[in-house]
Amino acid sequence: MRRRTFLGIPAAAPLSFSADSAPVPRYKVVSAYKSQAGQGMPGLFPGSVVSVHSNASIDETTEKVNAPAVAQMMAEGMKALCGVKNPRDAWRRFFAPQDVVGIKVNCSGAPGIMSTPAVVAEIVRNLVAVGVKADQVHIYERFQGQLDSVNYAAYVPQGVNIFAMEGWWRGSSRNYDPKTYVEVDFFGEDDTRSNLARLVCDPLTKIINVPNMKDHGASGVTGCLKNIAYGSFSNVARSHSDARTHTLSFIGTLAAVEPLRSKTVLQIMDGLRGVWHGGPFSPSRRYRFYPKQMMFGTDPVSIDRLLLDIIENKRKAEGALSVWDRSTAHVKRGGLDSPPDVNRYIREPGHIEYASKLGLGVYDVAKIRVKKIEL
């Protein structure tokens, strides 16, 4: 029997952030799993990002995705990331035939925005090409209703597992591991535990994280870190209540929990379309935009640091509040379709830098190596 590990993160953690951020609470992390040296976040290529742009990847009017263009983007991105000439060799750097691979998709904005089926299908195709059997691939998300709205089954080979931990919204805890959790009291809530998905603990051996480029009312943006953290644990929405949130510290704390940290070996950001305001949902096309871009890496912090600039620049061009705006005068609790001069919470884009302090990646943009490919 494995001995459970308890890790306390004190409220006075030596991290420098805005004085008006909520104080960092005391976290208790409980896990029996040990880190796997050289694997997981920040992974094989810390501080390295490959950005691939293809104007042909999606039609802005119809939102129809060009699958061959996506395949080319993925091939070039993976080759450049690994420094090889054959894309299959790149996939072999990460995956072997015996691996059981999870693909963490993001469907919170579906059907308006989600991990694009053509992108997910191309990932599966490459896994199968290096010997991973279809029934050893698990596409997963938290909520069944969101997952069903995308219908990945129509795009991937028969046998691929498509799994949600919960029902339409909050549901049963049976698909979460009772022995692997983060315990913290944010606002005096009744349930103070967030448990890791059983699927992550077993049977998965490797995870590919496939987030979108999205604004987020509480965390500032939602990219690699938030997708893998909030999408793999239960009971996470409790981190934001009224105007203030604890997304600053909670996202990185969850992402650093083993075995999630060691098993998440590849980040593929789907930026064919994005959301510049009102995220993570996208009930209308009002705040949608089309970067026509994908980013590849193993370091979630570096990719998310670049995402910050993408969302910030788009918001600036649209005359919206900065993602760094922390004025309570601009906070008004309302619907998801609120105007761009209104924030639903005090945003915490500093969660990306916080995660870097936990060793999850490189935040300093001057130290991030970006290779840009134009197709």
Helices and strands as residue ranges (DSSP letters): E 5-9, E 27-31, E 48-53, H 67-82, H 87-92, E 101-104, H 117-129, G 134-136, E 137-143, H 144-148, G 152-154, E 161-166, E 176-183, E 193-197, H 198-201, E 206-209, E 212-216, E 220-222, H 224-230, G 237-239, E 240-241, E 244-245, H 247-255, H 260-263, E 264-275, G 285-287, E 288-289, E 293-297, H 300-317, G 328-330, H 351-357, G 365-367, E 369-374
